[in-house]
């Protein structure tokens, strides 16, 4: 059995696979025999907002900042190149690009793939991002929120 080890640096949280020291089980523990695809699907189902990225990805940083501005702090998982190809495709709305190497960063909200940075920004500008985040329970609407305006009033 392996466990994820959490390392923090500034606003970045990295989850690394590591052999656990002699300690009890953790909520982030994984089965070493679990396939990459299975692990990714499990992480998507366990986290309402999750971003899969490569290390030091500037687009991922922009995605995190956009979501933080709204009041949501997503789980961010850095994947190796061979793991990125295991990401599930975007929903049927065509929001994903065709090559698996361009899938990162990819954001999933409520288990559904939103797509990359362009798709996330488009969802926000159309006014659909905040309601989607409210729907999955990671955000509550402020009293002055206008559904036709993507900016939350304070």
Chimera marker file (.cmm) of the C-alpha trace (Angstrom):
<marker_set name="trace">
<marker id="1" x="0.000" y="0.000" z="0.000" r="1" g="1" b="0" radius="0.5"/>
<marker id="2" x="1.334" y="3.455" z="-0.899" r="1" g="1" b="0" radius="0.5"/>
<marker id="3" x="0.197" y="6.784" z="0.383" r="1" g="1" b="0" radius="0.5"/>
<marker id="4" x="0.124" y="10.306" z="-1.010" r="1" g="1" b="0" radius="0.5"/>
<marker id="5" x="2.522" y="12.650" z="0.759" r="1" g="1" b="0" radius="0.5"/>
<marker id="6" x="1.521" y="16.305" z="0.859" r="1" g="1" b="0" radius="0.5"/>
<marker id="7" x="4.123" y="19.054" z="0.402" r="1" g="1" b="0" radius="0.5"/>
<marker id="8" x="3.186" y="22.741" z="0.611" r="1" g="1" b="0" radius="0.5"/>
<marker id="9" x="5.022" y="25.675" z="-0.900" r="1" g="1" b="0" radius="0.5"/>
<marker id="10" x="3.360" y="29.095" z="-1.056" r="1" g="1" b="0" radius="0.5"/>
<marker id="11" x="-0.105" y="28.437" z="-2.520" r="1" g="1" b="0" radius="0.5"/>
<marker id="12" x="0.920" y="25.195" z="-4.245" r="1" g="1" b="0" radius="0.5"/>
<marker id="13" x="0.001" y="21.820" z="-2.813" r="1" g="1" b="0" radius="0.5"/>
<marker id="14" x="1.715" y="18.839" z="-4.375" r="1" g="1" b="0" radius="0.5"/>
<marker id="15" x="0.583" y="15.301" z="-3.743" r="1" g="1" b="0" radius="0.5"/>
<marker id="16" x="3.408" y="12.832" z="-4.266" r="1" g="1" b="0" radius="0.5"/>
<marker id="17" x="3.316" y="9.063" z="-4.156" r="1" g="1" b="0" radius="0.5"/>
<marker id="18" x="5.545" y="7.832" z="-1.378" r="1" g="1" b="0" radius="0.5"/>
<marker id="19" x="6.035" y="4.679" z="0.601" r="1" g="1" b="0" radius="0.5"/>
<marker id="20" x="4.388" y="5.413" z="3.932" r="1" g="1" b="0" radius="0.5"/>
<marker id="21" x="6.402" y="5.388" z="7.115" r="1" g="1" b="0" radius="0.5"/>
<marker id="22" x="5.119" y="3.061" z="9.825" r="1" g="1" b="0" radius="0.5"/>
<marker id="23" x="1.835" y="4.838" z="10.495" r="1" g="1" b="0" radius="0.5"/>
<marker id="24" x="-1.895" y="4.274" z="10.343" r="1" g="1" b="0" radius="0.5"/>
<marker id="25" x="-4.051" y="4.690" z="7.241" r="1" g="1" b="0" radius="0.5"/>
<marker id="26" x="-4.832" y="8.081" z="5.707" r="1" g="1" b="0" radius="0.5"/>
<marker id="27" x="-7.766" y="9.408" z="3.733" r="1" g="1" b="0" radius="0.5"/>
<marker id="28" x="-5.309" y="10.027" z="0.874" r="1" g="1" b="0" radius="0.5"/>
<marker id="29" x="-4.038" y="6.442" z="0.808" r="1" g="1" b="0" radius="0.5"/>
<marker id="30" x="-4.122" y="4.554" z="-2.483" r="1" g="1" b="0" radius="0.5"/>
<marker id="31" x="-3.643" y="0.998" z="-3.520" r="1" g="1" b="0" radius="0.5"/>
<marker id="32" x="-0.314" y="0.555" z="-5.326" r="1" g="1" b="0" radius="0.5"/>
<marker id="33" x="-2.038" y="-1.849" z="-7.726" r="1" g="1" b="0" radius="0.5"/>
<marker id="34" x="-4.611" y="0.780" z="-8.698" r="1" g="1" b="0" radius="0.5"/>
<marker id="35" x="-4.251" y="1.764" z="-12.353" r="1" g="1" b="0" radius="0.5"/>
<marker id="36" x="-3.641" y="5.380" z="-13.340" r="1" g="1" b="0" radius="0.5"/>
<marker id="37" x="-7.059" y="5.567" z="-15.003" r="1" g="1" b="0" radius="0.5"/>
<marker id="38" x="-8.799" y="4.189" z="-11.906" r="1" g="1" b="0" radius="0.5"/>
<marker id="39" x="-6.903" y="6.549" z="-9.607" r="1" g="1" b="0" radius="0.5"/>
<marker id="40" x="-7.778" y="9.566" z="-11.777" r="1" g="1" b="0" radius="0.5"/>
<marker id="41" x="-11.462" y="8.564" z="-11.901" r="1" g="1" b="0" radius="0.5"/>
<marker id="42" x="-11.496" y="8.111" z="-8.121" r="1" g="1" b="0" radius="0.5"/>
<marker id="43" x="-9.888" y="11.507" z="-7.535" r="1" g="1" b="0" radius="0.5"/>
<marker id="44" x="-12.418" y="13.154" z="-9.885" r="1" g="1" b="0" radius="0.5"/>
<marker id="45" x="-15.312" y="11.570" z="-8.001" r="1" g="1" b="0" radius="0.5"/>
<marker id="46" x="-13.887" y="12.486" z="-4.566" r="1" g="1" b="0" radius="0.5"/>
<marker id="47" x="-13.198" y="16.180" z="-5.266" r="1" g="1" b="0" radius="0.5"/>
<marker id="48" x="-15.893" y="18.622" z="-6.427" r="1" g="1" b="0" radius="0.5"/>
<marker id="49" x="-13.321" y="20.858" z="-8.186" r="1" g="1" b="0" radius="0.5"/>
<marker id="50" x="-10.043" y="19.325" z="-9.316" r="1" g="1" b="0" radius="0.5"/>
<marker id="51" x="-7.380" y="20.448" z="-11.774" r="1" g="1" b="0" radius="0.5"/>
<marker id="52" x="-4.955" y="18.007" z="-13.392" r="1" g="1" b="0" radius="0.5"/>
<marker id="53" x="-1.791" y="19.720" z="-14.532" r="1" g="1" b="0" radius="0.5"/>
<marker id="54" x="1.886" y="19.419" z="-15.315" r="1" g="1" b="0" radius="0.5"/>
<marker id="55" x="4.345" y="20.908" z="-12.838" r="1" g="1" b="0" radius="0.5"/>
<marker id="56" x="4.961" y="24.645" z="-13.140" r="1" g="1" b="0" radius="0.5"/>
<marker id="57" x="2.064" y="25.115" z="-15.568" r="1" g="1" b="0" radius="0.5"/>
<marker id="58" x="1.245" y="28.821" z="-15.931" r="1" g="1" b="0" radius="0.5"/>
<marker id="59" x="-2.251" y="28.041" z="-17.272" r="1" g="1" b="0" radius="0.5"/>
<marker id="60" x="-2.971" y="26.002" z="-14.127" r="1" g="1" b="0" radius="0.5"/>
<marker id="61" x="-1.847" y="28.981" z="-12.051" r="1" g="1" b="0" radius="0.5"/>
<marker id="62" x="-4.321" y="31.233" z="-13.911" r="1" g="1" b="0" radius="0.5"/>
<marker id="63" x="-7.102" y="28.650" z="-13.414" r="1" g="1" b="0" radius="0.5"/>
<marker id="64" x="-6.388" y="28.528" z="-9.663" r="1" g="1" b="0" radius="0.5"/>
<marker id="65" x="-6.355" y="32.337" z="-9.429" r="1" g="1" b="0" radius="0.5"/>
<marker id="66" x="-9.664" y="32.647" z="-11.306" r="1" g="1" b="0" radius="0.5"/>
<marker id="67" x="-11.329" y="30.089" z="-9.046" r="1" g="1" b="0" radius="0.5"/>
<marker id="68" x="-9.790" y="31.658" z="-5.911" r="1" g="1" b="0" radius="0.5"/>
<marker id="69" x="-11.148" y="35.063" z="-6.968" r="1" g="1" b="0" radius="0.5"/>
<marker id="70" x="-14.614" y="33.512" z="-6.965" r="1" g="1" b="0" radius="0.5"/>
<marker id="71" x="-13.947" y="31.867" z="-3.585" r="1" g="1" b="0" radius="0.5"/>
<marker id="72" x="-13.110" y="28.291" z="-4.604" r="1" g="1" b="0" radius="0.5"/>
<marker id="73" x="-9.802" y="26.564" z="-3.913" r="1" g="1" b="0" radius="0.5"/>
<marker id="74" x="-9.519" y="23.482" z="-6.146" r="1" g="1" b="0" radius="0.5"/>
<marker id="75" x="-7.495" y="20.363" z="-5.560" r="1" g="1" b="0" radius="0.5"/>
<marker id="76" x="-4.536" y="20.397" z="-7.959" r="1" g="1" b="0" radius="0.5"/>
<marker id="77" x="-2.873" y="17.155" z="-9.029" r="1" g="1" b="0" radius="0.5"/>
<marker id="78" x="0.341" y="17.241" z="-11.045" r="1" g="1" b="0" radius="0.5"/>
<marker id="79" x="0.620" y="14.391" z="-13.519" r="1" g="1" b="0" radius="0.5"/>
<marker id="80" x="3.507" y="12.921" z="-15.490" r="1" g="1" b="0" radius="0.5"/>
<marker id="81" x="3.234" y="12.827" z="-19.285" r="1" g="1" b="0" radius="0.5"/>
<marker id="82" x="2.217" y="9.151" z="-19.291" r="1" g="1" b="0" radius="0.5"/>
<marker id="83" x="-0.499" y="9.875" z="-16.696" r="1" g="1" b="0" radius="0.5"/>
<marker id="84" x="-1.926" y="12.840" z="-18.634" r="1" g="1" b="0" radius="0.5"/>
<marker id="85" x="-2.878" y="10.515" z="-21.469" r="1" g="1" b="0" radius="0.5"/>
<marker id="86" x="-5.122" y="8.674" z="-18.970" r="1" g="1" b="0" radius="0.5"/>
<marker id="87" x="-7.336" y="11.735" z="-18.397" r="1" g="1" b="0" radius="0.5"/>
<marker id="88" x="-10.924" y="11.145" z="-19.496" r="1" g="1" b="0" radius="0.5"/>
<marker id="89" x="-12.151" y="13.201" z="-22.461" r="1" g="1" b="0" radius="0.5"/>
<marker id="90" x="-14.242" y="16.325" z="-22.007" r="1" g="1" b="0" radius="0.5"/>
<marker id="91" x="-18.001" y="16.224" z="-22.108" r="1" g="1" b="0" radius="0.5"/>
<marker id="92" x="-19.782" y="16.027" z="-25.442" r="1" g="1" b="0" radius="0.5"/>
<marker id="93" x="-19.927" y="19.816" z="-25.772" r="1" g="1" b="0" radius="0.5"/>
<marker id="94" x="-16.581" y="19.679" z="-27.596" r="1" g="1" b="0" radius="0.5"/>
<marker id="95" x="-14.672" y="21.630" z="-24.965" r="1" g="1" b="0" radius="0.5"/>
<marker id="96" x="-11.585" y="19.421" z="-25.156" r="1" g="1" b="0" radius="0.5"/>
<marker id="97" x="-8.814" y="19.519" z="-27.703" r="1" g="1" b="0" radius="0.5"/>
<marker id="98" x="-7.958" y="16.464" z="-29.726" r="1" g="1" b="0" radius="0.5"/>
<marker id="99" x="-4.457" y="15.580" z="-28.565" r="1" g="1" b="0" radius="0.5"/>
<marker id="100" x="-3.900" y="14.059" z="-25.143" r="1" g="1" b="0" radius="0.5"/>
<marker id="101" x="-0.710" y="16.085" z="-24.638" r="1" g="1" b="0" radius="0.5"/>
<marker id="102" x="-2.771" y="19.272" z="-24.655" r="1" g="1" b="0" radius="0.5"/>
<marker id="103" x="-5.256" y="17.966" z="-22.049" r="1" g="1" b="0" radius="0.5"/>
<marker id="104" x="-3.346" y="19.528" z="-19.178" r="1" g="1" b="0" radius="0.5"/>
<marker id="105" x="-4.382" y="21.544" z="-17.417" r="1" g="1" b="0" radius="0.5"/>
<marker id="106" x="-7.875" y="20.109" z="-17.284" r="1" g="1" b="0" radius="0.5"/>
<marker id="107" x="-10.466" y="21.129" z="-14.719" r="1" g="1" b="0" radius="0.5"/>
<marker id="108" x="-13.295" y="18.880" z="-13.540" r="1" g="1" b="0" radius="0.5"/>
<marker id="109" x="-16.294" y="20.318" z="-11.713" r="1" g="1" b="0" radius="0.5"/>
<marker id="110" x="-18.742" y="17.932" z="-10.125" r="1" g="1" b="0" radius="0.5"/>
<marker id="111" x="-17.139" y="14.996" z="-11.927" r="1" g="1" b="0" radius="0.5"/>
<marker id="112" x="-17.565" y="16.529" z="-15.397" r="1" g="1" b="0" radius="0.5"/>
<marker id="113" x="-14.649" y="17.740" z="-17.478" r="1" g="1" b="0" radius="0.5"/>
<marker id="114" x="-14.957" y="21.458" z="-18.148" r="1" g="1" b="0" radius="0.5"/>
<marker id="115" x="-11.807" y="21.447" z="-20.281" r="1" g="1" b="0" radius="0.5"/>
<marker id="116" x="-8.795" y="23.720" z="-20.201" r="1" g="1" b="0" radius="0.5"/>
<marker id="117" x="-8.211" y="27.361" z="-19.386" r="1" g="1" b="0" radius="0.5"/>
<marker id="118" x="-10.144" y="28.696" z="-22.398" r="1" g="1" b="0" radius="0.5"/>
<marker id="119" x="-13.198" y="26.613" z="-21.504" r="1" g="1" b="0" radius="0.5"/>
<marker id="120" x="-13.058" y="27.690" z="-17.859" r="1" g="1" b="0" radius="0.5"/>
<marker id="121" x="-12.803" y="31.382" z="-18.787" r="1" g="1" b="0" radius="0.5"/>
<marker id="122" x="-15.618" y="31.009" z="-21.345" r="1" g="1" b="0" radius="0.5"/>
<marker id="123" x="-17.805" y="29.342" z="-18.713" r="1" g="1" b="0" radius="0.5"/>
<marker id="124" x="-17.067" y="32.215" z="-16.331" r="1" g="1" b="0" radius="0.5"/>
<marker id="125" x="-17.701" y="34.968" z="-18.886" r="1" g="1" b="0" radius="0.5"/>
<marker id="126" x="-20.983" y="33.371" z="-19.950" r="1" g="1" b="0" radius="0.5"/>
<marker id="127" x="-22.168" y="33.508" z="-16.345" r="1" g="1" b="0" radius="0.5"/>
<marker id="128" x="-22.414" y="29.717" z="-15.976" r="1" g="1" b="0" radius="0.5"/>
<marker id="129" x="-19.346" y="29.034" z="-13.795" r="1" g="1" b="0" radius="0.5"/>
<marker id="130" x="-20.690" y="30.385" z="-10.493" r="1" g="1" b="0" radius="0.5"/>
<marker id="131" x="-24.040" y="28.548" z="-10.769" r="1" g="1" b="0" radius="0.5"/>
<marker id="132" x="-22.152" y="25.338" z="-11.601" r="1" g="1" b="0" radius="0.5"/>
<marker id="133" x="-19.934" y="25.787" z="-8.523" r="1" g="1" b="0" radius="0.5"/>
<marker id="134" x="-23.024" y="26.466" z="-6.391" r="1" g="1" b="0" radius="0.5"/>
<marker id="135" x="-24.659" y="23.338" z="-7.828" r="1" g="1" b="0" radius="0.5"/>
<marker id="136" x="-21.758" y="21.100" z="-6.728" r="1" g="1" b="0" radius="0.5"/>
<marker id="137" x="-21.762" y="22.691" z="-3.265" r="1" g="1" b="0" radius="0.5"/>
<marker id="138" x="-18.395" y="24.467" z="-3.192" r="1" g="1" b="0" radius="0.5"/>
<marker id="139" x="-19.799" y="27.981" z="-3.320" r="1" g="1" b="0" radius="0.5"/>
<marker id="140" x="-22.766" y="29.806" z="-1.863" r="1" g="1" b="0" radius="0.5"/>
<marker id="141" x="-24.272" y="32.765" z="-3.706" r="1" g="1" b="0" radius="0.5"/>
<marker id="142" x="-23.812" y="36.156" z="-2.111" r="1" g="1" b="0" radius="0.5"/>
<marker id="143" x="-26.997" y="38.194" z="-1.563" r="1" g="1" b="0" radius="0.5"/>
<marker id="144" x="-26.126" y="40.666" z="-4.345" r="1" g="1" b="0" radius="0.5"/>
<marker id="145" x="-25.306" y="38.059" z="-7.004" r="1" g="1" b="0" radius="0.5"/>
<marker id="146" x="-26.786" y="38.699" z="-10.439" r="1" g="1" b="0" radius="0.5"/>
<marker id="147" x="-27.014" y="35.548" z="-12.571" r="1" g="1" b="0" radius="0.5"/>
<marker id="148" x="-26.596" y="37.642" z="-15.751" r="1" g="1" b="0" radius="0.5"/>
<marker id="149" x="-23.363" y="39.192" z="-14.471" r="1" g="1" b="0" radius="0.5"/>
<marker id="150" x="-20.450" y="36.767" z="-13.916" r="1" g="1" b="0" radius="0.5"/>
<marker id="151" x="-18.922" y="39.005" z="-11.233" r="1" g="1" b="0" radius="0.5"/>
<marker id="152" x="-20.077" y="38.496" z="-7.650" r="1" g="1" b="0" radius="0.5"/>
<marker id="153" x="-21.177" y="41.646" z="-5.840" r="1" g="1" b="0" radius="0.5"/>
<marker id="154" x="-19.856" y="42.152" z="-2.333" r="1" g="1" b="0" radius="0.5"/>
<link id1="1" id2="2" r="1" g="1" b="0" radius="0.2"/>
<link id1="2" id2="3" r="1" g="1" b="0" radius="0.2"/>
<link id1="3" id2="4" r="1" g="1" b="0" radius="0.2"/>
<link id1="4" id2="5" r="1" g="1" b="0" radius="0.2"/>
<link id1="5" id2="6" r="1" g="1" b="0" radius="0.2"/>
<link id1="6" id2="7" r="1" g="1" b="0" radius="0.2"/>
<link id1="7" id2="8" r="1" g="1" b="0" radius="0.2"/>
<link id1="8" id2="9" r="1" g="1" b="0" radius="0.2"/>
<link id1="9" id2="10" r="1" g="1" b="0" radius="0.2"/>
<link id1="10" id2="11" r="1" g="1" b="0" radius="0.2"/>
<link id1="11" id2="12" r="1" g="1" b="0" radius="0.2"/>
<link id1="12" id2="13" r="1" g="1" b="0" radius="0.2"/>
<link id1="13" id2="14" r="1" g="1" b="0" radius="0.2"/>
<link id1="14" id2="15" r="1" g="1" b="0" radius="0.2"/>
<link id1="15" id2="16" r="1" g="1" b="0" radius="0.2"/>
<link id1="16" id2="17" r="1" g="1" b="0" radius="0.2"/>
<link id1="17" id2="18" r="1" g="1" b="0" radius="0.2"/>
<link id1="18" id2="19" r="1" g="1" b="0" radius="0.2"/>
<link id1="19" id2="20" r="1" g="1" b="0" radius="0.2"/>
<link id1="20" id2="21" r="1" g="1" b="0" radius="0.2"/>
<link id1="21" id2="22" r="1" g="1" b="0" radius="0.2"/>
<link id1="22" id2="23" r="1" g="1" b="0" radius="0.2"/>
<link id1="23" id2="24" r="1" g="1" b="0" radius="0.2"/>
<link id1="24" id2="25" r="1" g="1" b="0" radius="0.2"/>
<link id1="25" id2="26" r="1" g="1" b="0" radius="0.2"/>
<link id1="26" id2="27" r="1" g="1" b="0" radius="0.2"/>
<link id1="27" id2="28" r="1" g="1" b="0" radius="0.2"/>
<link id1="28" id2="29" r="1" g="1" b="0" radius="0.2"/>
<link id1="29" id2="30" r="1" g="1" b="0" radius="0.2"/>
<link id1="30" id2="31" r="1" g="1" b="0" radius="0.2"/>
<link id1="31" id2="32" r="1" g="1" b="0" radius="0.2"/>
<link id1="32" id2="33" r="1" g="1" b="0" radius="0.2"/>
<link id1="33" id2="34" r="1" g="1" b="0" radius="0.2"/>
<link id1="34" id2="35" r="1" g="1" b="0" radius="0.2"/>
<link id1="35" id2="36" r="1" g="1" b="0" radius="0.2"/>
<link id1="36" id2="37" r="1" g="1" b="0" radius="0.2"/>
<link id1="37" id2="38" r="1" g="1" b="0" radius="0.2"/>
<link id1="38" id2="39" r="1" g="1" b="0" radius="0.2"/>
<link id1="39" id2="40" r="1" g="1" b="0" radius="0.2"/>
<link id1="40" id2="41" r="1" g="1" b="0" radius="0.2"/>
<link id1="41" id2="42" r="1" g="1" b="0" radius="0.2"/>
<link id1="42" id2="43" r="1" g="1" b="0" radius="0.2"/>
<link id1="43" id2="44" r="1" g="1" b="0" radius="0.2"/>
<link id1="44" id2="45" r="1" g="1" b="0" radius="0.2"/>
<link id1="45" id2="46" r="1" g="1" b="0" radius="0.2"/>
<link id1="46" id2="47" r="1" g="1" b="0" radius="0.2"/>
<link id1="47" id2="48" r="1" g="1" b="0" radius="0.2"/>
<link id1="48" id2="49" r="1" g="1" b="0" radius="0.2"/>
<link id1="49" id2="50" r="1" g="1" b="0" radius="0.2"/>
<link id1="50" id2="51" r="1" g="1" b="0" radius="0.2"/>
<link id1="51" id2="52" r="1" g="1" b="0" radius="0.2"/>
<link id1="52" id2="53" r="1" g="1" b="0" radius="0.2"/>
<link id1="53" id2="54" r="1" g="1" b="0" radius="0.2"/>
<link id1="54" id2="55" r="1" g="1" b="0" radius="0.2"/>
<link id1="55" id2="56" r="1" g="1" b="0" radius="0.2"/>
<link id1="56" id2="57" r="1" g="1" b="0" radius="0.2"/>
<link id1="57" id2="58" r="1" g="1" b="0" radius="0.2"/>
<link id1="58" id2="59" r="1" g="1" b="0" radius="0.2"/>
<link id1="59" id2="60" r="1" g="1" b="0" radius="0.2"/>
<link id1="60" id2="61" r="1" g="1" b="0" radius="0.2"/>
<link id1="61" id2="62" r="1" g="1" b="0" radius="0.2"/>
<link id1="62" id2="63" r="1" g="1" b="0" radius="0.2"/>
<link id1="63" id2="64" r="1" g="1" b="0" radius="0.2"/>
<link id1="64" id2="65" r="1" g="1" b="0" radius="0.2"/>
<link id1="65" id2="66" r="1" g="1" b="0" radius="0.2"/>
<link id1="66" id2="67" r="1" g="1" b="0" radius="0.2"/>
<link id1="67" id2="68" r="1" g="1" b="0" radius="0.2"/>
<link id1="68" id2="69" r="1" g="1" b="0" radius="0.2"/>
<link id1="69" id2="70" r="1" g="1" b="0" radius="0.2"/>
<link id1="70" id2="71" r="1" g="1" b="0" radius="0.2"/>
<link id1="71" id2="72" r="1" g="1" b="0" radius="0.2"/>
<link id1="72" id2="73" r="1" g="1" b="0" radius="0.2"/>
<link id1="73" id2="74" r="1" g="1" b="0" radius="0.2"/>
<link id1="74" id2="75" r="1" g="1" b="0" radius="0.2"/>
<link id1="75" id2="76" r="1" g="1" b="0" radius="0.2"/>
<link id1="76" id2="77" r="1" g="1" b="0" radius="0.2"/>
<link id1="77" id2="78" r="1" g="1" b="0" radius="0.2"/>
<link id1="78" id2="79" r="1" g="1" b="0" radius="0.2"/>
<link id1="79" id2="80" r="1" g="1" b="0" radius="0.2"/>
<link id1="80" id2="81" r="1" g="1" b="0" radius="0.2"/>
<link id1="81" id2="82" r="1" g="1" b="0" radius="0.2"/>
<link id1="82" id2="83" r="1" g="1" b="0" radius="0.2"/>
<link id1="83" id2="84" r="1" g="1" b="0" radius="0.2"/>
<link id1="84" id2="85" r="1" g="1" b="0" radius="0.2"/>
<link id1="85" id2="86" r="1" g="1" b="0" radius="0.2"/>
<link id1="86" id2="87" r="1" g="1" b="0" radius="0.2"/>
<link id1="87" id2="88" r="1" g="1" b="0" radius="0.2"/>
<link id1="88" id2="89" r="1" g="1" b="0" radius="0.2"/>
<link id1="89" id2="90" r="1" g="1" b="0" radius="0.2"/>
<link id1="90" id2="91" r="1" g="1" b="0" radius="0.2"/>
<link id1="91" id2="92" r="1" g="1" b="0" radius="0.2"/>
<link id1="92" id2="93" r="1" g="1" b="0" radius="0.2"/>
<link id1="93" id2="94" r="1" g="1" b="0" radius="0.2"/>
<link id1="94" id2="95" r="1" g="1" b="0" radius="0.2"/>
<link id1="95" id2="96" r="1" g="1" b="0" radius="0.2"/>
<link id1="96" id2="97" r="1" g="1" b="0" radius="0.2"/>
<link id1="97" id2="98" r="1" g="1" b="0" radius="0.2"/>
<link id1="98" id2="99" r="1" g="1" b="0" radius="0.2"/>
<link id1="99" id2="100" r="1" g="1" b="0" radius="0.2"/>
<link id1="100" id2="101" r="1" g="1" b="0" radius="0.2"/>
<link id1="101" id2="102" r="1" g="1" b="0" radius="0.2"/>
<link id1="102" id2="103" r="1" g="1" b="0" radius="0.2"/>
<link id1="103" id2="104" r="1" g="1" b="0" radius="0.2"/>
<link id1="104" id2="105" r="1" g="1" b="0" radius="0.2"/>
<link id1="105" id2="106" r="1" g="1" b="0" radius="0.2"/>
<link id1="106" id2="107" r="1" g="1" b="0" radius="0.2"/>
<link id1="107" id2="108" r="1" g="1" b="0" radius="0.2"/>
<link id1="108" id2="109" r="1" g="1" b="0" radius="0.2"/>
<link id1="109" id2="110" r="1" g="1" b="0" radius="0.2"/>
<link id1="110" id2="111" r="1" g="1" b="0" radius="0.2"/>
<link id1="111" id2="112" r="1" g="1" b="0" radius="0.2"/>
<link id1="112" id2="113" r="1" g="1" b="0" radius="0.2"/>
<link id1="113" id2="114" r="1" g="1" b="0" radius="0.2"/>
<link id1="114" id2="115" r="1" g="1" b="0" radius="0.2"/>
<link id1="115" id2="116" r="1" g="1" b="0" radius="0.2"/>
<link id1="116" id2="117" r="1" g="1" b="0" radius="0.2"/>
<link id1="117" id2="118" r="1" g="1" b="0" radius="0.2"/>
<link id1="118" id2="119" r="1" g="1" b="0" radius="0.2"/>
<link id1="119" id2="120" r="1" g="1" b="0" radius="0.2"/>
<link id1="120" id2="121" r="1" g="1" b="0" radius="0.2"/>
<link id1="121" id2="122" r="1" g="1" b="0" radius="0.2"/>
<link id1="122" id2="123" r="1" g="1" b="0" radius="0.2"/>
<link id1="123" id2="124" r="1" g="1" b="0" radius="0.2"/>
<link id1="124" id2="125" r="1" g="1" b="0" radius="0.2"/>
<link id1="125" id2="126" r="1" g="1" b="0" radius="0.2"/>
<link id1="126" id2="127" r="1" g="1" b="0" radius="0.2"/>
<link id1="127" id2="128" r="1" g="1" b="0" radius="0.2"/>
<link id1="128" id2="129" r="1" g="1" b="0" radius="0.2"/>
<link id1="129" id2="130" r="1" g="1" b="0" radius="0.2"/>
<link id1="130" id2="131" r="1" g="1" b="0" radius="0.2"/>
<link id1="131" id2="132" r="1" g="1" b="0" radius="0.2"/>
<link id1="132" id2="133" r="1" g="1" b="0" radius="0.2"/>
<link id1="133" id2="134" r="1" g="1" b="0" radius="0.2"/>
<link id1="134" id2="135" r="1" g="1" b="0" radius="0.2"/>
<link id1="135" id2="136" r="1" g="1" b="0" radius="0.2"/>
<link id1="136" id2="137" r="1" g="1" b="0" radius="0.2"/>
<link id1="137" id2="138" r="1" g="1" b="0" radius="0.2"/>
<link id1="138" id2="139" r="1" g="1" b="0" radius="0.2"/>
<link id1="139" id2="140" r="1" g="1" b="0" radius="0.2"/>
<link id1="140" id2="141" r="1" g="1" b="0" radius="0.2"/>
<link id1="141" id2="142" r="1" g="1" b="0" radius="0.2"/>
<link id1="142" id2="143" r="1" g="1" b="0" radius="0.2"/>
<link id1="143" id2="144" r="1" g="1" b="0" radius="0.2"/>
<link id1="144" id2="145" r="1" g="1" b="0" radius="0.2"/>
<link id1="145" id2="146" r="1" g="1" b="0" radius="0.2"/>
<link id1="146" id2="147" r="1" g="1" b="0" radius="0.2"/>
<link id1="147" id2="148" r="1" g="1" b="0" radius="0.2"/>
<link id1="148" id2="149" r="1" g="1" b="0" radius="0.2"/>
<link id1="149" id2="150" r="1" g="1" b="0" radius="0.2"/>
<link id1="150" id2="151" r="1" g="1" b="0" radius="0.2"/>
<link id1="151" id2="152" r="1" g="1" b="0" radius="0.2"/>
<link id1="152" id2="153" r="1" g="1" b="0" radius="0.2"/>
<link id1="153" id2="154" r="1" g="1" b="0" radius="0.2"/>
</marker_set>
